Amino acid sequence: MAKSAVQEFTKGLWAEVPPFRLVLGLCPTLAVTKTLENGVGMGVATTFVLVCSNVLISLLRDVIPKQVRIACYIVVIATFVTVVELVMQAFTYPLFLKLGIFIPLIVVNCIVLGRAEAFASKNGVVASLADGLGMGVGFTLSLAALSIFREIFGSGTLTLPFISTVLPVFGPSFEPFGFLVEAPGAFLCLGLMLCIMNMLGKK
Amino acid sequence: MREMIRLLVVVAVFSAVSGGLLAAIQSGTKDRIEYQQLKFVKGPTIQQILEGSSNDPLVDRFKLPDGKEERSFFVGVFDGKANIVALEAFGKGFGGDIGVIVAVNVENDEIVGIGVTTHSETPGVGSRAKTDPSLSEQFKGLPIKEPFKVKTDGGQIDAISGATVSSRGVCGAVVDSGEIYMRLKKDIIEKLKAFKT
């Protein structure tokens, strides 16, 4: 427990970055990274849930009885996910339509429950906040990296997040590599990125 | 025993707090969500069908009870008369329900235009039921009472080639909307009087 909050934050960015190092939360990672906007939107939604649930669970860690802890965590997480869902419907409806079922599915995202169980239930509030934020930012960046690659080569465009502007990267004469925006392309991209990450990690 | 009660109480308190919080947020965002849904899902289709109306059909809307359900109607004002009403109905498509907005002229019961709102048809094949105007154009000017069918089923509508099931779904939705319209026609006309300008 000697680690500082900064260290807890930065470990989520590289050393334990969720989709690549922990290989958790792959369902949204593979499914929504067709455009940069979707990827970042998903990442931000997950980060919000992760930070809020980590903080609340860390605050309540002495109140929650051991036997029913998972049930309590799920109630906390599900509450925040529903908050995100309602807020997205009210303010960013087009993005909500694109992410669709994957927003409610954040409830069962292994990263969120995993961090609650493995970290927030054993550590203080500040450390848990840093951990949640780090994991969330790491997750968002991973999704962004994957979706930038898939969108540029798979559709030849780049959709800027939050303002929904579509940039034509290769212009109209580019024949998009459509395989990349299909599900098998997602697996392939993720596999290759994992491979590159492991190569960089190993000396 | 004591322990068990404690567990129950903790979980119950958690659930109650969460339920209360969500109910509060839900009621706070309800109107906004309804408007957003109208604007982004049905809005473009309604505005396309009722193009040229002097009012905003998304604002001029009313609801009528139909059995257990409640249906929304959108009013189009043309030449100073509120005589076009648009309603949504659903038909069975290839990948799920197809939502179709049908605009009817209440004076002669003729279809002014139709448009697909929501669907989960195959992209590029069945989805043409929404994007290809050749299907929706065929309904224009036909009386709403007609039993619409695709030509393969002995009807009058040319299906989009390769998307017969989707086209059939659109026909089914239009037939359904006709039934709703005829059933509620009296109430609709009554409501429309309020919009006369």
Interface residues (C-beta under 8 A of the other chain):
Chain A: V63 I64 P65 Q67 V68 A71 C72 V75 V76 A78 T79 T82 V83 L86 V87 Q89 A90 F91 Y93 P94 L97
Chain B: E3 R6 L7 V10 V11 F14 S15 S18 L21 L22 I25 Q26 T29 R32 I33 Q36 Q37 K39 F40 V41
